């Protein structure tokens, strides 16, 4: 069963404008309250309040910098990284000692994928305020985005040391541990993050993924249940729960969850591919082929879906179509050894022993310990009349897999 268990990073690291202290100045407290998000419902109202302060021209530089930081943080909440960075630029120009502006601008750069600029800004923020847990968190986030999980963990350690109730840092440190394959530590961090903040669905989701990677499928399903209870539209939680059910061979349940995944996210090629696998496992090859075909329509370079469709065609003895799919798989990924083994099997079934042996040769070159490839090559050689070499391949296959019988 294709797993594709990519963990999702927790992504809420901006210190929002609600943490902005309301200064006493020329502007009315109401405008600063709006800018800070106090007792006001919408992000746009925060932006309007900050804009009024900025446009007034009456605030001193440090207070004006605060208004730019607050508006930038509101833009960040809307996902408008470019406007946020522009406002953070204005803030640091007005007040080069504003560590929060550097820290949050770094997070904005990370959101745009520019992790080197993110780390550079985080370094400046931490130099200005070494005791800023948020600055350390944001730099840890940037290191994690860069794939440098050791440094990310170091920064999360320091952030948690400064604030032991920093649930986001605990959750993201858990992600970093999981990315390094240390699922026990990951789960420990997720446990603490959930105790502190029990209403964040992605933390349950990530812990479920960690349990799944450990083979603890029932625990994984419990966490996906909780994530879905907190967010009924959490398509990836349905998808992972479906995978867990499929790995338990509970294919009917898996298909129901894949159905829901596809309803919420009809462009999810993996969900179509995996639902196809579940249908194939139940013997419904026509529906399986339909799902594999949809996965390929969404992503024409999806080698796994092409391989799975080719294997379904083999089961239906539609060998020409199977070979077409395996050809495409090998074109996309020349090192896809099982596609070579399967294509070789189809050639041998059709009596094309030379082509079959060529595919088995390539598969064995990729994996000399492939008992299946050696056995099939041996059988193809015997049918071709090369008895000595064929028997040698079969004997080697039996040494690798004692379960092979005459």
C-alpha positions as a Python dict, from the first residue, in 0.01 Angstrom:
ca = {
    (1, 'X'): (0, 0, 0),
    (2, 'X'): (155, 334, -96),
    (3, 'X'): (196, 530, 225),
    (4, 'X'): (340, 873, 130),
    (5, 'X'): (347, 964, 500),
    (6, 'X'): (481, 1312, 470),
    (7, 'X'): (445, 1497, 796),
    (8, 'X'): (285, 1839, 796),
    (9, 'X'): (462, 2120, 975),
    (10, 'X'): (271, 2330, 1223),
    (11, 'X'): (267, 2677, 1076),
    (12, 'X'): (147, 2935, 1327),
    (13, 'X'): (454, 3124, 1443),
    (14, 'X'): (377, 3491, 1401),
    (15, 'X'): (339, 3696, 1716),
    (16, 'X'): (14, 3866, 1626),
    (17, 'X'): (-71, 4229, 1683),
    (18, 'X'): (-299, 4136, 1971),
    (19, 'X'): (20, 4127, 2178),
    (20, 'X'): (94, 4489, 2093),
    (21, 'X'): (93, 4723, 2392),
    (22, 'X'): (-138, 5021, 2339),
    (23, 'X'): (71, 5337, 2377),
    (24, 'X'): (-71, 5669, 2488),
    (25, 'X'): (-24, 5919, 2208),
    (26, 'X'): (-179, 6163, 1971),
    (27, 'X'): (-414, 5903, 1824),
    (28, 'X'): (-723, 5805, 2017),
    (29, 'X'): (-717, 5486, 2225),
    (30, 'X'): (-989, 5351, 1995),
    (31, 'X'): (-757, 5362, 1692),
    (32, 'X'): (-479, 5188, 1881),
    (33, 'X'): (-731, 4936, 2015),
    (34, 'X'): (-839, 4859, 1659),
    (35, 'X'): (-479, 4831, 1543),
    (36, 'X'): (-400, 4594, 1830),
    (37, 'X'): (-713, 4388, 1768),
    (38, 'X'): (-861, 4465, 2108),
    (39, 'X'): (-1233, 4389, 2124),
    (40, 'X'): (-1253, 4411, 1744),
    (41, 'X'): (-1357, 4111, 1538),
    (42, 'X'): (-1190, 4125, 1197),
    (43, 'X'): (-839, 4139, 1057),
    (44, 'X'): (-945, 4407, 809),
    (45, 'X'): (-1056, 4630, 1096),
    (46, 'X'): (-714, 4585, 1254),
    (47, 'X'): (-551, 4685, 925),
    (48, 'X'): (-776, 4991, 899),
    (49, 'X'): (-693, 5101, 1253),
    (50, 'X'): (-320, 5067, 1194),
    (51, 'X'): (-346, 5247, 860),
    (52, 'X'): (-516, 5544, 1026),
    (53, 'X'): (-231, 5571, 1276),
    (54, 'X'): (35, 5538, 1003),
    (55, 'X'): (-131, 5797, 782),
    (56, 'X'): (-183, 6046, 1064),
    (57, 'X'): (179, 6161, 1055),
    (58, 'X'): (162, 6249, 1426),
    (59, 'X'): (330, 5949, 1588),
    (60, 'X'): (698, 5936, 1689),
    (61, 'X'): (918, 5682, 1511),
    (62, 'X'): (904, 5406, 1773),
    (63, 'X'): (524, 5417, 1796),
    (64, 'X'): (490, 5435, 1420),
    (65, 'X'): (711, 5125, 1398),
    (66, 'X'): (469, 4947, 1634),
    (67, 'X'): (179, 5031, 1402),
    (68, 'X'): (369, 4893, 1102),
    (69, 'X'): (450, 4574, 1294),
    (70, 'X'): (86, 4534, 1396),
    (71, 'X'): (-42, 4587, 1041),
    (72, 'X'): (222, 4353, 901),
    (73, 'X'): (115, 4085, 1147),
    (74, 'X'): (-243, 4129, 1032),
    (75, 'X'): (-134, 4091, 671),
    (76, 'X'): (52, 3774, 774),
    (77, 'X'): (-269, 3636, 919),
    (78, 'X'): (-430, 3687, 577),
    (79, 'X'): (-135, 3515, 407),
    (80, 'X'): (-28, 3836, 232),
    (81, 'X'): (347, 3795, 286),
    (82, 'X'): (456, 4064, 41),
    (83, 'X'): (260, 4341, 214),
    (84, 'X'): (370, 4209, 550),
    (85, 'X'): (738, 4223, 451),
    (86, 'X'): (692, 4576, 317),
    (87, 'X'): (551, 4689, 652),
    (88, 'X'): (821, 4508, 851),
    (89, 'X'): (1077, 4686, 630),
    (90, 'X'): (923, 5018, 730),
    (91, 'X'): (925, 4918, 1096),
    (92, 'X'): (1296, 4825, 1107),
    (93, 'X'): (1385, 5142, 914),
    (94, 'X'): (1203, 5348, 1181),
    (95, 'X'): (1331, 5141, 1475),
    (96, 'X'): (1636, 4919, 1405),
    (97, 'X'): (1614, 4783, 1762),
    (98, 'X'): (1266, 4632, 1715),
    (99, 'X'): (1342, 4262, 1754),
    (100, 'X'): (980, 4163, 1692),
    (101, 'X'): (986, 4322, 1347),
    (102, 'X'): (1296, 4123, 1251),
    (103, 'X'): (1155, 3803, 1398),
    (104, 'X'): (820, 3831, 1221),
    (105, 'X'): (975, 3944, 893),
    (106, 'X'): (1187, 3631, 911),
    (107, 'X'): (872, 3423, 950),
    (108, 'X'): (722, 3601, 649),
    (109, 'X'): (1027, 3516, 440),
    (110, 'X'): (995, 3154, 554),
    (111, 'X'): (632, 3161, 440),
    (112, 'X'): (753, 3268, 94),
    (113, 'X'): (1012, 2989, 91),
    (114, 'X'): (1313, 3217, 135),
    (115, 'X'): (1452, 3037, 439),
    (116, 'X'): (1799, 3189, 418),
    (117, 'X'): (1653, 3541, 456),
    (118, 'X'): (1431, 3405, 732),
    (119, 'X'): (1731, 3276, 926),
    (120, 'X'): (1919, 3602, 869),
    (121, 'X'): (1632, 3806, 1016),
    (122, 'X'): (1588, 3562, 1303),
    (123, 'X'): (1957, 3593, 1385),
    (124, 'X'): (1915, 3971, 1410),
    (125, 'X'): (1607, 3935, 1629),
    (126, 'X'): (1781, 3696, 1867),
    (127, 'X'): (2089, 3922, 1886),
    (128, 'X'): (1862, 4210, 1986),
    (129, 'X'): (1665, 3997, 2232),
    (130, 'X'): (1836, 3669, 2328),
    (131, 'X'): (1551, 3587, 2568),
    (132, 'X'): (1281, 3595, 2298),
    (133, 'X'): (1121, 3253, 2283),
    (134, 'X'): (930, 3358, 1970),
    (135, 'X'): (1249, 3465, 1792),
    (136, 'X'): (1407, 3128, 1865),
    (137, 'X'): (1089, 2951, 1758),
    (138, 'X'): (1079, 3135, 1427),
    (139, 'X'): (1443, 3054, 1354),
    (140, 'X'): (1376, 2691, 1443),
    (141, 'X'): (1085, 2695, 1200),
    (142, 'X'): (1313, 2832, 927),
    (143, 'X'): (1579, 2568, 993),
    (144, 'X'): (1311, 2299, 977),
    (145, 'X'): (1184, 2440, 647),
    (146, 'X'): (1541, 2413, 520),
    (147, 'X'): (1560, 2051, 636),
    (148, 'X'): (1818, 2125, 906),
    (149, 'X'): (1630, 1949, 1183),
    (150, 'X'): (1922, 1930, 1426),
    (151, 'X'): (1951, 2311, 1439),
    (152, 'X'): (1573, 2342, 1448),
    (153, 'X'): (1561, 2120, 1756),
    (154, 'X'): (1834, 2326, 1924),
    (155, 'X'): (1630, 2644, 1877),
    (156, 'X'): (1307, 2479, 1990),
    (157, 'X'): (1492, 2349, 2298),
    (158, 'X'): (1596, 2703, 2387),
    (159, 'X'): (1248, 2843, 2319),
    (160, 'X'): (1090, 2579, 2541),
    (161, 'X'): (1353, 2644, 2807),
    (162, 'X'): (1237, 3006, 2813),
    (163, 'X'): (867, 2915, 2802),
    (164, 'X'): (783, 2561, 2910),
    (165, 'X'): (418, 2610, 2805),
    (166, 'X'): (508, 2702, 2445),
    (167, 'X'): (280, 2445, 2281),
    (168, 'X'): (369, 2544, 1925),
    (169, 'X'): (740, 2498, 1991),
    (170, 'X'): (674, 2159, 2150),
    (171, 'X'): (461, 2052, 1855),
    (172, 'X'): (717, 2165, 1599),
    (173, 'X'): (1002, 2005, 1793),
    (174, 'X'): (795, 1688, 1776),
    (175, 'X'): (773, 1730, 1399),
    (176, 'X'): (1151, 1775, 1378),
    (177, 'X'): (1211, 1460, 1586),
    (178, 'X'): (971, 1270, 1360),
    (179, 'X'): (1149, 1398, 1049),
    (180, 'X'): (1470, 1251, 1193),
    (181, 'X'): (1293, 918, 1251),
    (182, 'X'): (1279, 953, 1630),
    (183, 'X'): (909, 884, 1671),
    (184, 'X'): (924, 816, 2046),
    (185, 'X'): (1055, 1167, 2118),
    (186, 'X'): (813, 1312, 1866),
    (187, 'X'): (519, 1152, 2045),
    (188, 'X'): (646, 1272, 2384),
    (189, 'X'): (650, 1630, 2255),
    (190, 'X'): (307, 1597, 2095),
    (191, 'X'): (173, 1458, 2425),
    (192, 'X'): (289, 1766, 2616),
    (193, 'X'): (169, 2006, 2344),
    (194, 'X'): (-175, 1845, 2355),
    (195, 'X'): (-192, 1869, 2735),
    (196, 'X'): (-117, 2240, 2712),
    (197, 'X'): (-338, 2311, 2410),
    (198, 'X'): (-586, 2028, 2348),
    (199, 'X'): (-780, 2193, 2066),
    (200, 'X'): (-522, 2203, 1783),
    (201, 'X'): (-618, 1939, 1524),
    (202, 'X'): (-283, 1933, 1341),
    (203, 'X'): (-100, 1817, 1655),
    (204, 'X'): (-333, 1517, 1688),
    (205, 'X'): (-282, 1458, 1316),
    (206, 'X'): (98, 1466, 1345),
    (207, 'X'): (94, 1236, 1647),
    (208, 'X'): (-129, 1001, 1449),
    (209, 'X'): (126, 999, 1167),
    (210, 'X'): (402, 919, 1416),
    (211, 'X'): (200, 631, 1562),
    (212, 'X'): (133, 511, 1209),
    (213, 'X'): (503, 508, 1128),
    (214, 'X'): (553, 292, 1436),
    (215, 'X'): (286, 51, 1318),
    (216, 'X'): (53, 147, 1606),
    (217, 'X'): (-247, 176, 1379),
    (218, 'X'): (-519, 182, 1646),
    (219, 'X'): (-347, 470, 1828),
    (220, 'X'): (-306, 649, 1496),
    (221, 'X'): (-676, 608, 1419),
    (222, 'X'): (-771, 748, 1760),
    (223, 'X'): (-566, 1060, 1691),
    (224, 'X'): (-710, 1103, 1343),
    (225, 'X'): (-1057, 1069, 1500),
    (226, 'X'): (-974, 1351, 1739),
    (227, 'X'): (-832, 1570, 1461),
    (228, 'X'): (-1151, 1519, 1259),
    (229, 'X'): (-1370, 1592, 1561),
    (230, 'X'): (-1189, 1925, 1598),
    (231, 'X'): (-1203, 1998, 1223),
    (232, 'X'): (-1469, 1814, 1023),
    (233, 'X'): (-1315, 1938, 697),
    (234, 'X'): (-963, 1808, 769),
    (235, 'X'): (-912, 1617, 445),
    (236, 'X'): (-563, 1491, 530),
    (237, 'X'): (-685, 1340, 855),
    (238, 'X'): (-948, 1144, 662),
    (239, 'X'): (-677, 1039, 415),
    (240, 'X'): (-436, 914, 683),
    (241, 'X'): (-716, 737, 869),
    (242, 'X'): (-808, 566, 542),
    (243, 'X'): (-448, 451, 505),
    (244, 'X'): (-451, 313, 857),
    (245, 'X'): (-772, 121, 790),
    (246, 'X'): (-627, -11, 464),
    (247, 'X'): (-316, -130, 645),
    (248, 'X'): (-549, -312, 887),
    (249, 'X'): (-717, -458, 574),
    (250, 'X'): (-1044, -290, 670),
    (251, 'X'): (-1099, -182, 310),
    (252, 'X'): (-1465, -82, 337),
    (253, 'X'): (-1379, 170, 611),
    (254, 'X'): (-1077, 285, 414),
    (255, 'X'): (-1290, 349, 105),
    (256, 'X'): (-1540, 556, 307),
    (257, 'X'): (-1258, 777, 432),
    (258, 'X'): (-1105, 806, 86),
    (259, 'X'): (-1452, 908, -38),
    (260, 'X'): (-1460, 1188, 219),
    (261, 'X'): (-1105, 1292, 135),
    (262, 'X'): (-1195, 1321, -232),
    (263, 'X'): (-1516, 1510, -154),
    (264, 'X'): (-1314, 1768, 41),
    (265, 'X'): (-1014, 1767, -193),
    (266, 'X'): (-1106, 1641, -543),
    (267, 'X'): (-756, 1720, -671),
    (268, 'X'): (-584, 1476, -434),
    (269, 'X'): (-425, 1225, -672),
    (270, 'X'): (-292, 1015, -384),
    (271, 'X'): (-643, 963, -249),
    (272, 'X'): (-763, 834, -587),
    (273, 'X'): (-460, 607, -617),
    (274, 'X'): (-501, 464, -269),
    (275, 'X'): (-876, 421, -303),
    (276, 'X'): (-803, 233, -623),
    (277, 'X'): (-570, 4, -427),
    (278, 'X'): (-847, -58, -173),
    (279, 'X'): (-1093, -145, -450),
    (280, 'X'): (-836, -377, -609),
    (281, 'X'): (-781, -546, -273),
    (282, 'X'): (-1157, -614, -262),
    (283, 'X'): (-1141, -758, -615),
    (284, 'X'): (-1320, -464, -783),
    (285, 'X'): (-1064, -409, -1060),
    (286, 'X'): (-1286, -191, -1280),
    (287, 'X'): (-1336, 64, -1004),
    (288, 'X'): (-967, 39, -917),
    (289, 'X'): (-868, 118, -1275),
    (290, 'X'): (-1112, 409, -1279),
    (291, 'X'): (-947, 558, -970),
    (292, 'X'): (-593, 500, -1097),
    (293, 'X'): (-691, 667, -1423),
    (294, 'X'): (-826, 970, -1237),
    (295, 'X'): (-504, 991, -1034),
    (296, 'X'): (-305, 994, -1359),
    (297, 'X'): (-534, 1261, -1509),
    (298, 'X'): (-461, 1480, -1205),
    (299, 'X'): (-88, 1402, -1212),
    (300, 'X'): (34, 1253, -1542),
    (301, 'X'): (376, 1187, -1386),
    (302, 'X'): (237, 981, -1097),
    (303, 'X'): (444, 665, -1142),
    (304, 'X'): (281, 472, -857),
    (305, 'X'): (-67, 518, -1005),
    (306, 'X'): (52, 408, -1349),
    (307, 'X'): (221, 105, -1193),
    (308, 'X'): (-92, 13, -997),
    (309, 'X'): (-311, 49, -1305),
    (310, 'X'): (-70, -165, -1502),
    (311, 'X'): (-90, -434, -1232),
    (312, 'X'): (-471, -422, -1242),
    (313, 'X'): (-459, -466, -1619),
    (314, 'X'): (-233, -770, -1569),
    (315, 'X'): (-493, -924, -1338),
    (316, 'X'): (-752, -867, -1611),
    (317, 'X'): (-506, -1016, -1865),
    (318, 'X'): (-513, -693, -2066),
    (319, 'X'): (-143, -727, -2134),
    (320, 'X'): (-102, -460, -2403),
    (321, 'X'): (-241, -192, -2175),
    (322, 'X'): (-33, -322, -1884),
    (323, 'X'): (285, -292, -2091),
    (324, 'X'): (191, 62, -2196),
    (325, 'X'): (159, 163, -1830),
    (326, 'X'): (480, -12, -1725),
    (327, 'X'): (660, 156, -2017),
    (328, 'X'): (548, 493, -1888),
    (329, 'X'): (653, 406, -1532),
    (330, 'X'): (1003, 306, -1641),
    (331, 'X'): (1029, 622, -1852),
    (332, 'X'): (939, 833, -1548),
    (333, 'X'): (1156, 634, -1307),
    (334, 'X'): (1419, 405, -1466),
    (335, 'X'): (1499, 267, -1118),
    (336, 'X'): (1144, 142, -1050),
    (337, 'X'): (1256, -219, -1017),
    (338, 'X'): (916, -377, -953),
    (339, 'X'): (779, -226, -1273),
    (340, 'X'): (1063, -395, -1462),
    (341, 'X'): (987, -727, -1289),
    (342, 'X'): (618, -698, -1372),
    (343, 'X'): (677, -596, -1733),
    (344, 'X'): (918, -885, -1766),
    (345, 'X'): (650, -1118, -1631),
    (346, 'X'): (403, -992, -1892),
    (347, 'X'): (656, -1038, -2172),
    (348, 'X'): (726, -1393, -2051),
    (349, 'X'): (355, -1469, -2030),
    (350, 'X'): (324, -1362, -2393),
    (351, 'X'): (627, -1576, -2490),
    (352, 'X'): (860, -1276, -2548),
    (353, 'X'): (1143, -1433, -2348),
    (354, 'X'): (1424, -1212, -2478),
    (355, 'X'): (1240, -894, -2373),
    (356, 'X'): (1144, -1058, -2043),
    (357, 'X'): (1505, -1152, -1964),
    (358, 'X'): (1622, -799, -2049),
    (359, 'X'): (1377, -657, -1793),
    (360, 'X'): (1474, -913, -1528),
    (361, 'X'): (1843, -832, -1593),
    (362, 'X'): (1776, -463, -1530),
    (363, 'X'): (1574, -539, -1216),
    (364, 'X'): (1850, -762, -1079),
    (365, 'X'): (2113, -497, -1155),
    (366, 'X'): (1908, -258, -939),
    (367, 'X'): (1852, -517, -664),
    (368, 'X'): (2074, -827, -680),
    (369, 'X'): (1881, -976, -384),
    (370, 'X'): (1545, -977, -568),
    (371, 'X'): (1439, -1340, -542),
    (372, 'X'): (1133, -1269, -757),
    (373, 'X'): (1339, -1129, -1044),
    (374, 'X'): (1588, -1419, -1025),
    (375, 'X'): (1311, -1679, -1017),
    (376, 'X'): (1127, -1525, -1311),
    (377, 'X'): (1448, -1489, -1511),
    (378, 'X'): (1531, -1851, -1438),
    (379, 'X'): (1188, -1965, -1559),
    (380, 'X'): (1219, -1751, -1874),
    (381, 'X'): (1562, -1901, -1947),
    (382, 'X'): (1430, -2254, -1903),
    (383, 'X'): (1146, -2187, -2145),
    (384, 'X'): (1398, -2041, -2388),
    (385, 'X'): (1607, -2358, -2361),
    (386, 'X'): (1894, -2220, -2149),
    (387, 'X'): (1866, -2491, -1884),
    (388, 'X'): (2198, -2447, -1699),
    (389, 'X'): (2168, -2073, -1649),
    (390, 'X'): (1797, -2100, -1572),
    (391, 'X'): (1849, -2359, -1299),
    (392, 'X'): (2127, -2147, -1151),
    (393, 'X'): (1893, -1845, -1125),
    (394, 'X'): (1621, -2055, -964),
    (395, 'X'): (1868, -2202, -714),
    (396, 'X'): (1988, -1853, -621),
    (397, 'X'): (1628, -1735, -580),
    (398, 'X'): (1558, -2024, -341),
    (399, 'X'): (1864, -1932, -133),
    (400, 'X'): (1733, -1577, -102),
    (401, 'X'): (1375, -1689, -32),
    (402, 'X'): (1342, -2038, 121),
    (403, 'X'): (967, -2010, 72),
    (404, 'X'): (1006, -2070, -301),
    (405, 'X'): (911, -2428, -389),
    (406, 'X'): (948, -2632, -703),
}
